[in-house]
Amino acid sequence: MQAISRVIRRFCKHEEGVTAIEYGLIAALIGLVVIGGVTVLGSSLETKFTTIASSIGSAG
């Protein structure tokens, strides 16, 4: 029983795994923000290029 208790105490004091998890969560959050920004920017750019293409097409 003491061996299990010792392992649990050592596990609770070991913080490197927690730091890795935090960095993973931060990276995932940054990834979501980048994907969201690219999606919004992509839609906006598509609208702009469509407008420009229509203008060029009707000018000719």
C-alpha positions as CSV (number, residue, x, y, z in Angstrom):
1,M,0.0,0.0,0.0
2,Q,2.9,2.4,0.8
3,A,4.4,1.7,-2.6
4,I,1.2,2.8,-4.3
5,S,1.0,5.9,-2.1
6,R,4.6,6.8,-3.0
7,V,3.9,6.4,-6.7
8,I,0.9,8.7,-6.5
9,R,2.8,11.3,-4.6
10,R,5.6,11.2,-7.1
11,F,3.1,11.5,-10.0
12,C,1.5,14.5,-8.4
13,K,4.8,16.3,-8.0
14,H,5.9,15.5,-11.5
15,E,4.9,18.7,-13.5
16,E,6.7,18.2,-16.8
17,G,3.7,16.3,-18.2
18,V,1.3,19.1,-17.2
19,T,3.5,21.6,-19.0
20,A,3.5,19.5,-22.1
21,I,-0.3,19.3,-22.0
22,E,-0.6,23.0,-21.5
23,Y,1.7,23.6,-24.5
24,G,-0.4,21.2,-26.6
25,L,-3.6,23.0,-25.6
26,I,-2.1,26.4,-26.5
27,A,-0.9,25.0,-29.9
28,A,-4.4,23.6,-30.6
29,L,-6.0,26.9,-29.7
30,I,-3.6,28.8,-32.0
31,G,-4.4,26.3,-34.7
32,L,-8.1,26.9,-34.4
33,V,-7.6,30.7,-34.5
34,V,-5.5,30.4,-37.7
35,I,-8.0,28.1,-39.4
36,G,-10.8,30.4,-38.5
37,G,-8.9,33.5,-39.8
38,V,-8.0,31.8,-43.0
39,T,-11.6,30.6,-43.5
40,V,-12.9,34.2,-43.1
41,L,-10.1,35.7,-45.1
42,G,-10.6,33.1,-47.8
43,S,-14.3,33.9,-48.2
44,S,-13.6,37.6,-48.3
45,L,-10.9,37.2,-51.0
46,E,-13.2,34.9,-53.0
47,T,-15.8,37.6,-53.0
48,K,-13.3,40.3,-54.0
49,F,-11.9,38.2,-56.9
50,T,-15.4,37.4,-58.1
51,T,-16.3,41.1,-58.2
52,I,-13.0,41.9,-60.1
53,A,-13.6,39.1,-62.5
54,S,-17.1,40.2,-63.2
55,S,-16.0,43.8,-63.7
56,I,-13.3,42.7,-66.2
57,G,-15.7,40.4,-68.0
58,S,-18.3,43.1,-68.5
59,A,-15.7,45.6,-69.6
60,G,-14.6,43.5,-72.5
